[in-house]
């Protein structure tokens, strides 16, 4: 489904088609710097998420403390997302990204300082936890601006006909970092302690910040002439008028909201499978390994032939994998189901991101991406909160089984209401008005 390049021939003579190039997007230097930015940020961010979650659980042994991590990050991220999209549309992108990453870098440095052994002489355990939650809140604010800004940059550095290819490589960079990050974080935490691990986190975020300096300046294509309210309303209305875009976002929202298991992995690592921080690092990474391998396969075998059909199939596989993980008591079998969970999720991510890129006008990319960030932020962060609360009320294992079952109910309901979208091909969804 990637770009097809035609050679100009004499009139009447058929134009030979060069085979699709799976590395087409990588031939753009700016795209490679963009991938570097996202790779190293994700590397540091996933390491930080793992060690913060495990550290807080070790300090409290309270599932609700894990739930609060997701909620504290979700509230600012979702709350500021629409305004973040508005700012992204009307701002120069490189400068905005530098400011966003600067905030994230400062938060990581503060997390490093507050967990230093010397800091415990001056900061109580409760104050330390408060500082950690405040930094998570600030990172959530930065994320509310990051998603729309990064999405709008992508369209400036890659031609439209390479969107599926760039989405695949972009997601692969993210998933690869999501594999390596928790593994490094878990091993470093186990053998070197939290301070050394946070030093490495700061180094990775610094590299991401430096990568931004190699991007070109991309001026805003949107100059607001109406009020902020009307501008934001335009972006929201655009999403809700497209049945396929709205359906994809809603499916992701509710399936991950109920089906997320990331928040309770520390409980499974400590209390169910008894594998400790090293096992937790592997468990957190293995779903991303499945995602990366699937993404690499999709550079040659695209799921965009019939995107809506394949999206529904992927979400079914996601739900079944969650249920099987909840039933497993064997560490290696649990890793297999987490691997499959990541594989199915990566298909969903690629299809959703490609649909968004194809349907969204350039001048609205920030605001539309903001709506996407609200959906995804809700599913990921509030999903962690839901998982923590469910684990507290039902127990870790029943909460996972409940989430997987709800995912299957949601995808079945979605299929019944969107049967007309199932046979559509990618080339049939270029305009939202037809959907």
VEXDREN-2710 file (C-alpha; in Angstrom, 1 decimal):
% VEXDREN-2710
k/r/px/py/pz
1/UNK/0.0/0.0/0.0
2/UNK/3.0/2.3/-0.1
3/UNK/3.9/4.8/-2.7
4/UNK/3.9/3.7/-6.3
5/UNK/6.2/5.7/-8.6
6/UNK/5.5/6.0/-12.3
7/UNK/8.0/6.7/-15.1
8/UNK/6.8/9.1/-17.7
9/UNK/6.4/7.4/-21.1
10/UNK/5.3/8.4/-24.6
11/UNK/1.6/8.9/-25.0
12/UNK/-0.3/5.7/-25.4
13/UNK/2.6/3.6/-23.9
14/UNK/1.8/2.0/-20.5
15/UNK/3.8/3.3/-17.6
16/UNK/5.7/0.6/-15.7
17/UNK/5.3/0.6/-12.0
18/UNK/8.3/0.4/-9.7
19/UNK/7.7/-2.0/-6.8
20/UNK/6.7/-0.4/-3.5
21/UNK/9.7/0.6/-1.4
22/UNK/9.3/-0.5/2.2
23/UNK/12.2/1.9/3.2
24/UNK/10.8/4.9/1.4
25/UNK/10.1/7.1/4.4
26/UNK/13.5/6.4/5.9
27/UNK/15.1/8.0/2.8
28/UNK/14.1/11.4/4.2
29/UNK/16.8/12.7/6.6
30/UNK/14.3/14.8/8.6
31/UNK/12.1/11.8/9.2
32/UNK/15.1/9.9/10.6
33/UNK/15.7/12.8/13.1
34/UNK/12.0/12.7/13.9
35/UNK/12.2/9.0/14.6
36/UNK/15.3/9.6/16.8
37/UNK/13.3/12.2/18.8
38/UNK/10.4/9.8/19.3
39/UNK/12.6/6.8/20.0
40/UNK/14.7/8.3/22.7
41/UNK/11.8/10.0/24.4
42/UNK/9.8/6.8/24.4
43/UNK/12.9/4.9/25.7
44/UNK/13.3/7.3/28.7
45/UNK/9.5/7.7/29.2
46/UNK/8.8/3.9/29.4
47/UNK/11.8/3.4/31.7
48/UNK/10.6/6.1/33.9
49/UNK/7.0/4.8/33.9
50/UNK/8.1/1.3/35.0
51/UNK/10.5/2.4/37.8
52/UNK/8.1/5.0/39.1
53/UNK/5.2/2.5/39.2
54/UNK/7.3/-0.2/40.8
55/UNK/8.9/2.2/43.3
56/UNK/5.6/3.6/44.4
57/UNK/4.1/0.1/44.7
58/UNK/7.1/-1.1/46.8
59/UNK/6.6/2.0/49.1
60/UNK/2.9/1.5/49.5
61/UNK/1.8/-2.0/48.4
62/UNK/-1.4/-0.4/47.5
63/UNK/-3.1/-1.0/44.1
64/UNK/-4.9/2.4/44.4
65/UNK/-1.5/4.1/44.4
66/UNK/-0.8/2.6/41.0
67/UNK/-4.3/3.7/39.9
68/UNK/-3.5/7.3/40.9
69/UNK/-0.4/7.4/38.6
70/UNK/-2.7/7.0/35.6
71/UNK/-5.3/9.4/36.9
72/UNK/-2.7/12.1/37.8
73/UNK/-1.2/12.0/34.3
74/UNK/-4.5/11.7/32.5
75/UNK/-6.3/14.7/34.0
76/UNK/-3.9/17.3/32.7
77/UNK/-3.1/15.5/29.5
78/UNK/-6.8/15.2/28.5
79/UNK/-7.8/18.5/30.0
80/UNK/-5.3/20.5/28.0
81/UNK/-5.4/18.4/24.8
82/UNK/-7.8/20.5/22.8
83/UNK/-6.0/23.7/23.6
84/UNK/-2.7/21.9/22.8
85/UNK/-4.1/21.1/19.4
86/UNK/-5.1/24.7/18.8
87/UNK/-1.6/25.9/19.8
88/UNK/0.0/23.3/17.6
89/UNK/-2.0/24.4/14.5
90/UNK/-1.1/28.1/15.0
91/UNK/2.5/27.7/16.1
92/UNK/5.9/27.0/14.6
93/UNK/6.4/23.3/15.3
94/UNK/10.1/23.0/16.1
95/UNK/10.1/25.8/18.7
96/UNK/7.0/24.3/20.3
97/UNK/8.5/20.8/20.5
98/UNK/11.7/22.2/22.2
99/UNK/9.6/23.8/24.9
100/UNK/7.6/20.7/25.5
101/UNK/10.6/18.5/25.7
102/UNK/12.3/21.0/28.0
103/UNK/9.5/20.6/30.5
104/UNK/9.7/16.8/30.3
105/UNK/13.5/17.0/30.8
106/UNK/13.1/19.2/34.0
107/UNK/10.5/16.7/35.4
108/UNK/12.9/13.8/34.9
109/UNK/15.7/15.7/36.6
110/UNK/13.5/16.4/39.6
111/UNK/12.4/12.8/39.8
112/UNK/16.1/11.9/39.8
113/UNK/16.9/14.4/42.6
114/UNK/14.0/13.4/44.9
115/UNK/15.0/9.7/44.8
116/UNK/18.7/10.3/45.6
117/UNK/19.7/8.6/48.9
118/UNK/20.9/11.9/50.2
119/UNK/17.5/13.4/49.6
120/UNK/15.9/11.0/52.1
121/UNK/17.6/13.0/54.9
122/UNK/15.5/16.0/54.0
123/UNK/12.4/14.7/52.4
124/UNK/9.9/12.3/54.1
125/UNK/8.5/9.3/52.3
126/UNK/5.1/11.0/52.0
127/UNK/6.6/14.2/50.7
128/UNK/8.7/12.2/48.2
129/UNK/5.5/10.5/46.8
130/UNK/3.8/13.9/46.6
131/UNK/6.7/15.3/44.5
132/UNK/6.6/12.3/42.2
133/UNK/2.9/12.7/41.6
134/UNK/3.4/16.4/40.9
135/UNK/6.0/15.6/38.3
136/UNK/3.7/13.0/36.7
137/UNK/1.1/15.7/36.6
138/UNK/3.5/18.1/34.8
139/UNK/4.5/15.4/32.3
140/UNK/0.8/14.9/31.6
141/UNK/0.5/18.6/30.8
142/UNK/3.4/18.4/28.4
143/UNK/2.0/15.4/26.8
144/UNK/-1.2/17.3/26.1
145/UNK/0.8/19.6/23.8
146/UNK/3.2/16.9/22.5
147/UNK/0.8/14.6/20.7
148/UNK/-0.8/17.3/18.4
149/UNK/2.6/19.0/17.8
150/UNK/4.4/15.7/16.8
151/UNK/1.4/14.6/14.6
152/UNK/1.4/17.9/12.7
153/UNK/5.2/17.8/12.1
154/UNK/4.9/14.4/10.4
155/UNK/2.8/15.8/7.6
156/UNK/5.5/18.4/6.7
157/UNK/8.3/15.9/6.3
158/UNK/6.7/13.0/4.5
159/UNK/4.7/13.1/1.2
160/UNK/1.0/12.1/1.5
161/UNK/1.4/8.9/-0.5
162/UNK/4.0/7.6/2.0
163/UNK/1.7/8.1/5.1
164/UNK/1.1/4.3/5.5
165/UNK/4.9/3.6/5.2
166/UNK/5.8/6.4/7.6
167/UNK/3.1/5.4/10.1
168/UNK/4.6/1.9/10.1
169/UNK/8.2/3.0/10.7
170/UNK/7.1/5.7/13.2
171/UNK/5.1/3.1/15.2
172/UNK/8.0/0.6/14.9
173/UNK/10.4/3.2/16.4
174/UNK/8.0/3.7/19.3
175/UNK/7.4/0.0/19.9
176/UNK/11.1/-0.8/19.7
177/UNK/11.8/1.8/22.4
178/UNK/8.9/0.4/24.4
179/UNK/10.6/-3.0/24.3
180/UNK/14.1/-1.8/25.2
181/UNK/13.0/0.8/27.8
182/UNK/11.3/-1.4/30.4
183/UNK/13.9/-4.1/30.0
184/UNK/16.8/-1.6/30.6
185/UNK/14.7/0.0/33.4
186/UNK/13.9/-3.3/35.1
187/UNK/17.5/-4.6/35.0
188/UNK/19.1/-1.3/36.1
189/UNK/16.6/-1.0/38.9
190/UNK/17.3/-4.5/40.1
191/UNK/21.1/-4.3/39.9
192/UNK/22.0/-0.6/40.2
193/UNK/19.1/1.0/42.0
194/UNK/16.6/3.8/41.2
195/UNK/19.1/6.6/41.1
196/UNK/21.3/5.2/38.4
197/UNK/18.2/4.3/36.4
198/UNK/16.9/7.8/36.6
199/UNK/20.3/9.1/35.4
200/UNK/19.9/7.0/32.3
201/UNK/16.4/8.3/31.8
202/UNK/17.7/11.9/31.8
203/UNK/20.3/11.0/29.3
204/UNK/17.8/9.5/26.9
205/UNK/15.4/12.5/27.2
206/UNK/18.4/14.8/26.6
207/UNK/19.2/12.9/23.3
208/UNK/15.5/13.3/22.2
209/UNK/15.8/17.0/23.0
210/UNK/18.9/17.4/20.9
211/UNK/17.3/15.5/18.0
212/UNK/14.7/18.2/17.7
213/UNK/17.4/20.8/16.9
214/UNK/18.0/19.0/13.6
215/UNK/14.4/19.3/12.4
216/UNK/13.5/22.1/10.0
217/UNK/11.3/25.0/11.0
218/UNK/7.7/24.4/10.0
219/UNK/5.5/27.5/10.1
220/UNK/1.9/27.3/10.9
221/UNK/-0.5/26.8/8.0
222/UNK/-3.4/27.9/10.2
223/UNK/-4.0/31.5/11.2
224/UNK/-7.0/31.7/13.5
225/UNK/-9.6/34.3/12.5
226/UNK/-12.3/33.1/14.8
227/UNK/-12.4/32.7/18.6
228/UNK/-10.6/29.8/20.4
229/UNK/-14.0/28.2/21.1
230/UNK/-15.0/28.2/17.5
231/UNK/-11.6/26.9/16.4
232/UNK/-11.7/24.0/18.8
233/UNK/-15.3/23.3/17.9
234/UNK/-14.3/23.0/14.3
235/UNK/-11.7/20.3/15.1
236/UNK/-14.1/18.3/17.3
237/UNK/-16.9/18.6/14.7
238/UNK/-14.7/17.3/12.0
239/UNK/-13.9/14.1/13.9
240/UNK/-17.5/13.5/14.9
241/UNK/-18.7/13.8/11.2
242/UNK/-16.4/11.0/10.1
243/UNK/-17.9/7.6/11.1
244/UNK/-14.7/5.7/10.4
245/UNK/-12.4/8.1/12.3
246/UNK/-14.8/8.4/15.2
247/UNK/-15.4/4.6/15.2
248/UNK/-11.7/3.9/15.3
249/UNK/-11.1/6.3/18.2
250/UNK/-14.1/5.0/20.2
251/UNK/-13.0/1.4/19.7
252/UNK/-9.6/2.2/21.0
253/UNK/-11.0/4.2/23.9
254/UNK/-13.3/1.5/25.3
255/UNK/-11.2/-1.6/24.5
256/UNK/-8.0/-0.2/26.1
257/UNK/-10.0/1.5/28.9
258/UNK/-11.3/-1.9/30.0
259/UNK/-8.6/-4.1/28.6
260/UNK/-5.4/-2.5/29.8
261/UNK/-3.2/-4.7/32.0
262/UNK/-0.1/-2.5/32.2
263/UNK/-1.2/-0.9/35.5
264/UNK/-1.5/-4.2/37.3
265/UNK/1.7/-5.8/36.0
266/UNK/3.6/-4.9/39.2
267/UNK/1.0/-6.9/41.1
268/UNK/1.3/-9.9/38.8
269/UNK/5.1/-9.7/39.0
270/UNK/5.2/-9.5/42.8
271/UNK/2.2/-11.5/44.0
272/UNK/1.0/-13.8/41.2
273/UNK/4.0/-14.9/39.1
274/UNK/6.6/-13.9/41.8
275/UNK/9.3/-12.8/39.3
276/UNK/10.3/-9.4/40.9
277/UNK/11.5/-6.3/39.0
278/UNK/13.6/-8.2/36.5
279/UNK/10.5/-10.2/35.5
280/UNK/8.4/-7.1/35.5
281/UNK/10.8/-5.5/33.0
282/UNK/10.5/-8.4/30.7
283/UNK/6.7/-8.5/31.1
284/UNK/6.4/-4.8/30.3
285/UNK/8.6/-5.2/27.2
286/UNK/7.3/-8.4/25.7
287/UNK/4.1/-6.9/24.4
288/UNK/6.2/-4.3/22.6
289/UNK/8.4/-7.0/21.1
290/UNK/5.3/-8.5/19.6
291/UNK/4.3/-5.1/18.3
292/UNK/7.7/-4.4/16.8
293/UNK/7.9/-7.7/14.9
294/UNK/4.3/-7.2/13.7
295/UNK/5.2/-3.7/12.6
296/UNK/8.2/-4.9/10.6
297/UNK/6.0/-7.5/8.9
298/UNK/3.5/-4.8/8.0
299/UNK/6.1/-2.8/6.1
300/UNK/5.7/-5.6/3.5
301/UNK/2.2/-6.9/4.3
302/UNK/0.0/-3.9/4.9
303/UNK/-3.3/-4.3/6.8
304/UNK/-4.8/-1.4/4.9
305/UNK/-6.4/-3.5/2.2
306/UNK/-9.6/-3.5/4.2
307/UNK/-8.7/-1.4/7.2
308/UNK/-12.0/-1.5/9.2
309/UNK/-12.3/-5.3/8.9
310/UNK/-8.7/-5.8/10.0
311/UNK/-9.1/-3.3/12.8
312/UNK/-12.1/-5.3/14.3
313/UNK/-10.2/-8.6/14.0
314/UNK/-7.2/-7.1/15.7
315/UNK/-9.3/-5.9/18.7
316/UNK/-10.8/-9.3/19.0
317/UNK/-7.3/-10.8/19.2
318/UNK/-6.4/-8.1/21.8
319/UNK/-9.3/-9.1/24.0
320/UNK/-8.7/-12.8/23.8
321/UNK/-5.0/-12.3/24.7
322/UNK/-6.0/-10.3/27.8
323/UNK/-8.3/-13.1/29.0
324/UNK/-5.6/-15.8/28.4
325/UNK/-3.1/-13.7/30.3
326/UNK/-5.4/-13.4/33.2
327/UNK/-5.9/-17.2/33.3
328/UNK/-2.2/-18.1/33.0
329/UNK/-0.1/-19.0/36.1
330/UNK/3.0/-19.8/34.1
331/UNK/5.5/-17.0/33.6
332/UNK/6.5/-18.0/30.1
333/UNK/2.9/-18.7/29.0
334/UNK/2.0/-15.2/30.3
335/UNK/4.8/-13.7/28.3
336/UNK/3.4/-15.4/25.1
337/UNK/0.0/-13.9/25.7
338/UNK/1.5/-10.4/26.4
339/UNK/3.4/-10.9/23.1
340/UNK/0.2/-11.6/21.2
341/UNK/-1.5/-8.6/22.9
342/UNK/1.2/-6.3/21.6
343/UNK/1.0/-7.8/18.1
344/UNK/-2.7/-7.2/17.8
345/UNK/-2.5/-3.8/19.4
346/UNK/0.1/-2.7/16.8
347/UNK/-2.2/-3.5/14.0
348/UNK/-4.9/-1.4/15.6
349/UNK/-2.4/1.5/16.1
350/UNK/-1.2/1.5/12.5
351/UNK/-4.7/1.4/11.0
352/UNK/-6.0/4.2/13.3
353/UNK/-3.0/6.5/12.6
354/UNK/-3.2/5.9/8.9
355/UNK/-6.9/6.7/8.8
356/UNK/-6.3/9.9/10.7
357/UNK/-3.5/11.0/8.4
358/UNK/-5.5/10.3/5.2
359/UNK/-8.7/12.0/6.4
360/UNK/-7.3/15.1/8.2
361/UNK/-6.7/18.4/6.3
362/UNK/-3.3/20.0/6.9
363/UNK/-4.7/23.1/8.6
364/UNK/-6.6/21.0/11.2
365/UNK/-4.0/18.4/12.1
366/UNK/-3.2/19.8/15.5
367/UNK/-6.8/20.0/16.6
368/UNK/-7.8/16.7/15.2
369/UNK/-4.8/15.1/16.8
370/UNK/-5.8/16.7/20.0
371/UNK/-9.2/14.9/19.9
372/UNK/-7.2/11.7/19.2
373/UNK/-5.0/12.4/22.2
374/UNK/-8.1/12.8/24.4
375/UNK/-9.4/9.5/23.3
376/UNK/-6.0/7.7/23.6
377/UNK/-5.1/9.5/26.8
378/UNK/-8.5/8.5/28.2
379/UNK/-7.9/4.9/27.2
380/UNK/-4.3/4.6/28.4
381/UNK/-4.2/6.7/31.5
382/UNK/-7.8/6.4/32.8
383/UNK/-7.5/2.8/31.8
384/UNK/-4.7/2.4/34.3
385/UNK/-6.9/4.0/36.9
386/UNK/-9.8/1.7/36.1
387/UNK/-7.4/-1.3/36.2
388/UNK/-6.1/-0.2/39.6
389/UNK/-9.5/0.3/41.1
390/UNK/-10.8/-3.0/39.6
391/UNK/-7.8/-4.8/41.1
392/UNK/-8.6/-3.2/44.5
393/UNK/-12.3/-4.2/44.3
394/UNK/-12.2/-7.5/42.5
395/UNK/-8.5/-8.7/42.8
396/UNK/-5.9/-8.5/40.1
397/UNK/-6.9/-11.7/38.2
398/UNK/-10.6/-11.1/38.1
399/UNK/-10.1/-7.5/37.0
400/UNK/-8.0/-8.6/34.0
401/UNK/-10.6/-11.2/33.0
402/UNK/-13.4/-8.6/33.4
403/UNK/-11.4/-6.2/31.1
404/UNK/-10.8/-8.8/28.4
405/UNK/-14.5/-9.8/28.4
406/UNK/-15.6/-6.1/28.1
407/UNK/-13.3/-5.7/25.2
408/UNK/-14.9/-8.5/23.3
409/UNK/-18.4/-7.2/24.1
410/UNK/-17.4/-3.7/22.8
411/UNK/-15.9/-5.0/19.5
412/UNK/-18.9/-7.2/18.9
413/UNK/-21.3/-4.2/19.4
414/UNK/-19.1/-2.0/17.2
415/UNK/-19.2/-4.6/14.4
416/UNK/-23.0/-4.8/14.5
417/UNK/-23.2/-1.0/14.1
418/UNK/-20.5/-0.6/11.4
419/UNK/-21.1/-3.5/9.0
420/UNK/-21.1/-1.0/6.0
421/UNK/-17.5/0.0/6.8
422/UNK/-16.1/-3.6/6.8
423/UNK/-15.6/-4.1/3.0
424/UNK/-14.1/-0.6/2.3
425/UNK/-10.6/-0.4/1.0
426/UNK/-8.1/2.4/1.9
427/UNK/-8.5/4.2/-1.4
428/UNK/-12.3/4.4/-0.7
429/UNK/-11.8/6.4/2.5
430/UNK/-10.0/9.5/1.2
431/UNK/-12.8/11.8/2.2
432/UNK/-14.7/11.7/5.5
433/UNK/-17.9/12.9/3.8
434/UNK/-18.3/9.4/2.2
435/UNK/-18.2/7.7/5.6
END
